Amino acid sequence: MVITATNRRLSRYARLACSVGALLLLSFSWTLSAQAAPEELDAIVAVVNDDVVVNSELDREIQLVIPQMKQRGTPLPPEPQLRKQVLDRLILKHLQQQRANELGIKVSDAMVNEALNNIANRNGLTLPELQATLEAGGIDFDDFRKDTQSQILTSRLQSQEVVKKIQVTDQEIDRFLAKESSRLVEREQVRLQHILIALPDNPTPQQVKAAETKAKRLVTQLRGGADFATLAARDSDGRNALEGGDLGWFEMGAVPSLVSDLAYSLAKGEISDPLRSPSGFHIIKLTDIKAAAPKSVTQTKARHILIRTNEIVSDSDAKRRLSQLRTRIQGGDDFGMLARAHSDDTGSALKGGELGWLNPGDTVPEFEQNMQGLEINEISQPFKSPFGWHIVQVEERRSQDTSGDIMRIKAREALQRRKAEEATEEWLRQLRDEAYVEIRLDDNS
């Protein structure tokens, strides 16, 4: 089947919304550096194949990066190091833009407008308010718009070049569920155990080092099979030491802020790394989980016809052919017969275009969005996905309450995300290795 499962969390806007959140939080506290001389702004700082990166572009990228680093609490490196790191990112951006141009991948103004409106909505703003907030902090809205367009472009490129090629087998899902299923459940309550290696007020570096060393030693013992309650009673300085460090059950919203992220991410029985706070080093074990009741999943039975584009078949050709087929079907021609004769998806064409029952996340976002907008028996207008142009018909829908099916969907998404991150890193490394890159950045620039 051509339509392969992809991780919906890799949607083209997710990272954009995250980035703007950081920008909005700090835009009022950050001011622009003094403008350099015009000739310095135009200096070439890198050659990337047949393209160049100029100093003014590097400065604009730094202006977008600094607020994000401050929001995350990441210390800013020395300026020369920061410029080199941002330049490396710009080089990868140029390489991906070049590859997208080779493949004919484009981002329309309508797509950028949609993304910007989504970003504004997620931050409780109108688009004019988003623009005013950014510009009040010294961030040019046109630069932000260009960065948004670039991120959409690279997301579409990575989807086509990397993500769509990722396959997750049933055996991989089985192994994942056997080891890590507790990561996937929707959590209502968690039970935690705690060990504290306390620090005095105003500790010396030696005291901090000794406490950290002890905490790391305990983590090693715990992960090696030592009983948490025994070590807590013996070594913890926490109030619950004599109860084996048991903190009891917490509603998710009531988990202490220090360990709130761990409450969502730790698997059942997992031990955290030591966490530093003013009171000392903390070790957390997620002892148990109370999961929310499984929610029903709406499955869709659908069939489609795919026309791929190539050197001979253009986008307009594919769209026109599908429009003609859609008209014929509406006029009474059999969908299955036309799919067998015209669809480029050989796997489904032999079955009359049938894709079977599809769960959320089983198809690429463009396909799922169009399919979910259809009524039963309705045929979509022609639309484009990374695989080509489609028309799709929804035949049936049903609601499934089986928790096992939901867990397998979540496991598939988690594995796809994990594989996508690894594959994308390798793809970017290869893209850089195969390119001609000459860096002309001077440490004193």
C-alpha positions as CSV (number, residue, x, y, z in Angstrom):
1,M,0.0,0.0,0.0
2,V,1.4,3.4,-0.9
3,I,-0.1,5.2,2.0
4,T,2.3,4.4,4.8
5,A,2.0,5.3,8.5
6,T,3.7,8.5,9.6
7,N,4.0,10.1,13.0
8,R,1.4,12.8,13.3
9,R,3.5,14.5,15.9
10,L,5.9,15.3,13.1
11,S,3.2,17.5,11.6
12,R,4.5,20.5,9.7
13,Y,3.4,23.0,12.4
14,A,4.3,21.4,15.7
15,R,7.8,22.7,15.9
16,L,6.7,26.1,14.7
17,A,4.3,26.5,17.6
18,C,7.0,25.5,20.0
19,S,9.5,28.0,18.6
20,V,7.1,30.9,18.7
21,G,6.2,30.1,22.3
22,A,9.8,30.7,23.3
23,L,10.0,33.9,21.1
24,L,6.9,35.4,22.7
25,L,8.0,34.8,26.2
26,L,11.2,36.7,25.8
27,S,10.6,39.1,22.9
28,F,10.1,42.0,25.3
29,S,13.3,41.4,27.2
30,W,15.7,41.0,24.3
31,T,17.0,43.9,22.1
32,L,18.9,43.9,18.9
33,S,22.6,44.3,18.7
34,A,24.1,47.4,17.2
35,Q,24.0,47.5,13.5
36,A,27.3,46.7,11.8
37,A,28.6,48.5,8.8
38,P,26.8,47.8,5.5
39,E,29.8,46.1,3.9
40,E,30.2,43.8,6.9
41,L,26.5,42.8,6.7
42,D,27.0,41.7,3.1
43,A,30.2,39.7,3.8
44,I,30.0,36.1,2.7
45,V,30.4,33.8,5.7
46,A,29.9,30.4,3.9
47,V,29.7,29.0,0.4
48,V,27.1,26.1,0.1
49,N,27.4,24.4,-3.3
50,D,26.3,27.2,-5.7
51,D,24.8,29.3,-2.9
52,V,26.2,31.6,-0.2
53,V,25.3,32.6,3.3
54,V,25.9,36.3,4.1
55,N,26.6,37.9,7.4
56,S,23.2,39.7,7.5
57,E,21.4,36.4,7.2
58,L,23.5,34.9,10.0
59,D,22.7,37.9,12.2
60,R,18.9,37.5,11.5
61,E,19.1,33.8,12.4
62,I,20.9,34.6,15.7
63,Q,18.1,37.1,16.5
64,L,15.6,34.2,16.3
65,V,17.8,31.8,18.3
66,I,18.7,33.8,21.3
67,P,15.2,34.2,22.8
68,Q,14.6,30.5,22.4
69,M,17.8,29.7,24.3
70,K,17.0,32.1,27.1
71,Q,13.5,30.7,27.5
72,R,14.9,27.2,27.9
73,G,17.4,28.4,30.4
74,T,20.3,27.4,28.1
75,P,23.4,29.6,28.8
76,L,24.6,31.5,25.8
77,P,28.0,30.4,24.6
78,P,30.7,33.0,23.7
79,E,29.7,35.0,20.6
80,P,32.2,33.3,18.3
81,Q,31.0,29.9,19.3
82,L,27.3,30.9,19.0
83,R,28.0,32.3,15.5
84,K,29.6,29.0,14.4
85,Q,26.8,26.9,15.8
86,V,24.1,29.0,14.1
87,L,26.0,29.1,10.9
88,D,26.1,25.2,10.9
89,R,22.3,25.3,11.2
90,L,22.0,27.8,8.4
91,I,24.2,25.6,6.1
92,L,21.9,22.7,6.7
93,K,18.9,24.9,6.0
94,H,20.5,26.0,2.7
95,L,21.2,22.4,1.7
96,Q,17.7,21.3,2.4
97,Q,16.3,24.2,0.4
98,Q,18.5,23.3,-2.5
99,R,17.3,19.7,-2.3
100,A,13.7,20.8,-2.1
101,N,14.2,22.9,-5.2
102,E,15.6,19.9,-7.0
103,L,12.5,17.8,-6.1
104,G,10.1,20.6,-7.0
105,I,8.8,21.0,-3.4
106,K,7.2,24.4,-2.8
107,V,5.4,26.2,0.0
108,S,2.5,28.4,-1.0
109,D,1.6,31.7,0.6
110,A,-1.7,30.1,1.7
111,M,0.2,27.4,3.6
112,V,2.4,30.0,5.4
113,N,-0.7,32.0,6.3
114,E,-2.4,29.0,7.7
115,A,0.7,28.1,9.8
116,L,1.0,31.7,11.1
117,N,-2.7,31.8,12.0
118,N,-2.3,28.4,13.8
119,I,0.7,29.7,15.7
120,A,-1.2,32.8,16.8
121,N,-4.2,30.8,17.9
122,R,-2.1,28.4,20.0
123,N,-0.7,31.4,21.8
124,G,-4.1,33.0,22.3
125,L,-3.4,35.8,19.9
126,T,-4.8,37.2,16.6
127,L,-2.3,37.4,13.7
128,P,-1.9,41.2,14.1
129,E,-1.3,40.7,17.8
130,L,1.4,38.1,17.0
131,Q,3.1,40.5,14.6
132,A,3.0,43.3,17.2
133,T,4.4,41.1,19.9
134,L,7.3,39.9,17.8
135,E,8.1,43.4,16.5
136,A,7.9,44.9,19.9
137,G,10.7,42.6,20.9
138,G,12.8,43.5,18.0
139,I,12.0,40.5,15.8
140,D,11.1,41.5,12.2
141,F,7.8,39.8,11.2
142,D,9.0,39.4,7.6
143,D,12.0,37.4,9.0
144,F,9.7,35.3,11.1
145,R,7.4,34.7,8.2
146,K,10.4,33.5,6.1
147,D,11.6,31.3,8.9
148,T,8.1,29.8,9.1
149,Q,8.1,29.1,5.4
150,S,11.5,27.5,5.6
151,Q,10.4,25.2,8.4
152,I,7.4,24.1,6.5
153,L,9.6,23.4,3.5
154,T,12.1,21.3,5.4
155,S,9.3,19.4,7.1
156,R,7.7,18.5,3.7
157,L,11.2,17.6,2.4
158,Q,12.0,15.4,5.3
159,S,8.6,13.7,5.1
160,Q,9.2,12.9,1.4
161,E,12.9,12.0,1.7
162,V,13.0,10.2,5.1
163,V,9.7,9.8,7.0
164,K,7.6,8.1,4.3
165,K,10.3,5.4,3.9
166,I,10.1,4.3,7.5
167,Q,8.5,1.0,8.2
168,V,7.4,-0.4,11.6
169,T,6.8,-4.2,11.8
170,D,4.3,-6.0,14.0
171,Q,7.3,-7.7,15.6
172,E,8.8,-4.4,16.6
173,I,5.5,-3.2,18.0
174,D,5.2,-6.4,20.1
175,R,8.7,-6.0,21.5
176,F,8.1,-2.3,22.3
177,L,4.8,-3.1,24.1
178,A,6.5,-5.8,26.1
179,K,9.1,-3.4,27.5
180,E,7.7,0.1,27.3
181,S,3.9,-0.1,27.2
182,S,3.5,1.9,30.4
183,R,5.0,4.9,28.6
184,L,2.0,5.0,26.3
185,V,-1.0,4.9,28.6
186,E,-2.8,8.1,29.4
187,R,-2.0,8.7,33.0
188,E,-4.5,9.9,35.6
189,Q,-2.4,9.2,38.7
190,V,1.1,8.1,39.5
191,R,2.8,6.6,42.6
192,L,6.3,7.8,43.4
193,Q,9.2,6.8,45.6
194,H,11.9,9.3,46.5
195,I,15.4,9.4,47.9
196,L,17.0,12.7,48.9
197,I,20.8,13.3,49.3
198,A,20.6,16.6,51.2
199,L,22.9,19.6,50.8
200,P,23.5,22.3,53.4
201,D,22.8,25.9,52.8
202,N,25.5,27.5,50.7
203,P,27.3,24.1,50.1
204,T,30.9,24.0,49.1
205,P,31.9,22.6,45.7
206,Q,33.3,19.6,47.5
207,Q,30.0,19.0,49.3
208,V,28.1,19.2,46.1
209,K,30.5,16.8,44.4
210,A,30.2,14.3,47.3
211,A,26.4,14.4,47.3
212,E,26.2,13.9,43.5
213,T,28.7,11.0,43.6
214,K,26.6,9.3,46.3
215,A,23.4,9.9,44.4
216,K,24.9,8.4,41.2
217,R,26.1,5.4,43.1
218,L,22.6,4.8,44.5
219,V,21.1,5.0,41.0
220,T,23.6,2.4,39.8
221,Q,22.6,0.1,42.6
222,L,18.9,0.6,42.1
223,R,19.1,0.0,38.4
224,G,21.1,-3.1,39.2
225,G,18.3,-4.6,41.2
226,A,18.7,-3.1,44.7
227,D,15.5,-2.6,46.7
228,F,14.4,1.1,46.6
229,A,12.7,1.0,50.0
230,T,15.8,-0.5,51.7
231,L,18.1,2.1,50.2
232,A,15.7,4.9,51.0
233,A,15.4,3.9,54.7
234,R,19.2,3.6,54.9
235,D,20.4,6.6,52.9
236,S,17.7,9.1,52.2
237,D,17.5,12.4,54.0
238,G,13.9,12.8,52.9
239,R,10.9,13.0,55.2
240,N,9.5,9.7,53.9
241,A,12.8,7.8,54.3
242,L,11.3,5.4,57.0
243,E,8.4,4.7,54.7
244,G,10.8,3.4,52.0
245,G,10.7,6.8,50.3
246,D,7.0,6.2,49.3
247,L,5.4,9.5,48.5
248,G,2.0,7.9,47.7
249,W,-0.4,8.6,44.8
250,F,-0.5,11.9,42.9
251,E,-3.1,13.3,40.5
252,M,-1.1,14.3,37.4
253,G,-1.8,18.0,38.1
254,A,-0.6,17.7,41.7
255,V,2.8,16.1,41.0
256,P,5.6,18.4,42.4
257,S,7.0,20.6,39.7
258,L,10.5,19.2,40.1
259,V,9.4,15.8,38.9
260,S,6.4,16.7,36.7
261,D,8.1,15.8,33.5
262,L,9.3,12.5,34.9
263,A,5.8,11.6,36.0
264,Y,4.8,11.6,32.3
265,S,7.9,10.1,30.8
266,L,9.2,7.4,33.2
267,A,8.0,3.9,32.5
268,K,6.6,1.9,35.4
269,G,9.4,0.8,37.7
270,E,12.0,3.1,36.0
271,I,14.6,5.0,38.1
272,S,15.5,8.6,37.2
273,D,18.9,10.1,37.1
274,P,19.8,12.3,40.1
275,L,17.9,15.7,40.0
276,R,19.6,18.8,41.5
277,S,17.6,21.3,43.6
278,P,18.6,23.7,46.3
279,S,17.8,21.0,48.9
280,G,20.1,18.4,47.3
281,F,20.0,15.6,44.8
282,H,16.7,13.6,44.3
283,I,16.2,10.1,42.9
284,I,12.7,9.3,41.7
285,K,11.1,5.9,41.0
286,L,7.7,5.7,39.3
287,T,6.3,2.8,41.2
288,D,2.8,2.5,39.7
289,I,0.4,4.1,37.2
290,K,-3.4,4.5,37.1
291,A,-4.3,4.9,33.5
292,A,-7.4,6.7,32.2
293,A,-10.1,4.6,30.6
294,P,-9.3,3.8,27.0
295,K,-11.0,6.1,24.5
296,S,-12.7,4.8,21.4
297,V,-10.9,5.1,18.0
298,T,-12.8,6.0,14.9
299,Q,-11.7,3.8,12.0
300,T,-12.4,4.6,8.4
301,K,-12.8,2.2,5.5
302,A,-11.7,3.9,2.3
303,R,-10.5,3.4,-1.2
304,H,-8.5,5.7,-3.5
305,I,-6.9,6.3,-6.9
306,L,-3.4,7.6,-7.1
307,I,-1.7,9.3,-10.0
308,R,2.0,9.9,-9.5
309,T,3.8,12.8,-11.1
310,N,7.1,12.5,-13.0
311,E,8.9,14.1,-15.9
312,I,6.0,13.3,-18.2
313,V,3.0,13.7,-15.9
314,S,2.8,17.2,-14.3
315,D,0.7,18.2,-11.3
316,S,-1.9,19.8,-13.6
317,D,-2.0,16.6,-15.7
318,A,-2.5,14.4,-12.6
319,K,-5.2,16.7,-11.2
320,R,-7.0,16.9,-14.5
321,R,-7.0,13.1,-15.0
322,L,-8.4,12.6,-11.4
323,S,-11.1,15.2,-11.9
324,Q,-12.2,13.3,-15.1
325,L,-12.2,10.0,-13.2
326,R,-14.2,11.6,-10.3
327,T,-16.8,12.9,-12.8
328,R,-17.1,9.4,-14.4
329,I,-17.6,7.8,-11.0
330,Q,-20.3,10.3,-10.0
331,G,-21.9,9.6,-13.4
332,G,-22.2,5.9,-12.5
333,D,-18.9,4.3,-13.5
334,D,-17.5,1.7,-11.0
335,F,-14.8,3.1,-8.7
336,G,-13.1,-0.2,-8.3
337,M,-12.9,-0.8,-12.1
338,L,-11.4,2.7,-12.7
339,A,-8.9,2.2,-9.8
340,R,-7.7,-1.1,-11.4
341,A,-7.2,0.6,-14.7
342,H,-5.7,3.9,-13.7
343,S,-4.3,3.9,-10.1
344,D,-0.5,4.0,-9.8
345,D,-0.8,2.4,-6.3
346,T,-0.4,-1.1,-7.6
347,G,-1.0,-2.7,-4.1
348,S,-4.4,-1.2,-3.7
349,A,-5.3,-1.0,-7.5
350,L,-5.5,-4.8,-7.7
351,K,-8.2,-4.6,-5.0
352,G,-10.1,-1.9,-6.7
353,G,-8.4,0.9,-4.7
354,E,-9.3,-0.6,-1.3
355,L,-7.2,0.5,1.6
356,G,-9.2,-1.5,4.2
357,W,-9.9,-0.1,7.7
358,L,-7.6,2.8,8.6
359,N,-6.8,4.0,12.1
360,P,-5.9,7.6,12.9
361,G,-2.2,8.1,12.0
362,D,-2.1,5.3,9.5
363,T,-1.8,7.7,6.5
364,V,0.2,10.8,5.8
365,P,-1.4,14.0,7.2
366,E,-2.6,15.3,3.8
367,F,-4.4,12.1,3.0
368,E,-6.0,11.8,6.5
369,Q,-7.1,15.4,6.5
370,N,-9.0,15.0,3.2
371,M,-10.4,11.6,4.1
372,Q,-11.7,12.8,7.5
373,G,-13.6,15.7,5.9
374,L,-15.7,13.3,3.8
375,E,-19.2,11.9,4.4
376,I,-19.9,8.3,3.8
377,N,-19.7,7.5,0.1
378,E,-18.5,11.0,-0.7
379,I,-15.6,11.3,-3.2
380,S,-12.9,13.9,-2.5
381,Q,-11.7,16.5,-4.9
382,P,-8.2,15.7,-6.2
383,F,-5.5,16.5,-3.6
384,K,-1.8,16.1,-3.4
385,S,0.4,14.2,-0.9
386,P,4.1,13.3,-0.9
387,F,3.1,10.2,-3.0
388,G,1.3,12.1,-5.7
389,W,-2.3,13.1,-6.5
390,H,-5.3,11.2,-5.1
391,I,-9.1,11.0,-5.0
392,V,-10.5,9.1,-2.0
393,Q,-13.9,7.7,-1.2
394,V,-15.0,6.9,2.3
395,E,-17.1,3.7,2.4
396,E,-17.7,3.2,6.1
397,R,-16.7,4.4,9.6
398,R,-16.8,2.6,12.9
399,S,-15.9,3.2,16.5
400,Q,-13.5,0.8,18.2
401,D,-13.1,0.7,22.0
402,T,-10.4,-2.0,22.1
403,S,-7.6,-0.8,24.3
404,G,-5.1,-3.2,22.6
405,D,-5.7,-1.5,19.3
406,I,-5.1,1.9,20.8
407,M,-1.9,0.8,22.4
408,R,-0.6,-0.6,19.1
409,I,-1.4,2.7,17.4
410,K,0.5,4.6,20.1
411,A,3.4,2.1,19.9
412,R,3.6,2.5,16.2
413,E,3.7,6.3,16.5
414,A,6.4,6.1,19.1
415,L,8.5,3.8,17.0
416,Q,8.0,5.9,13.9
417,R,9.1,9.0,15.8
418,R,12.1,7.3,17.2
419,K,13.1,5.9,13.8
420,A,12.4,9.3,12.1
421,E,14.7,11.2,14.5
422,E,17.5,8.7,13.9
423,A,17.0,8.5,10.1
424,T,16.7,12.3,9.8
425,E,20.0,12.8,11.6
426,E,21.7,10.3,9.3
427,W,20.1,11.9,6.2
428,L,21.3,15.4,7.2
429,R,24.8,14.1,7.9
430,Q,24.9,12.5,4.4
431,L,23.5,15.7,2.8
432,R,26.3,17.7,4.4
433,D,29.0,15.2,3.5
434,E,28.0,15.1,-0.1
435,A,27.9,18.9,-0.4
436,Y,30.7,21.5,-1.2
437,V,30.8,23.7,1.9
438,E,33.4,26.5,2.5
439,I,33.2,28.4,5.7
440,R,34.6,31.9,5.7
441,L,33.5,33.0,9.1
442,D,36.2,34.8,11.1
443,D,36.1,34.5,14.9
444,N,36.3,38.3,15.1
445,S,33.4,39.0,12.8
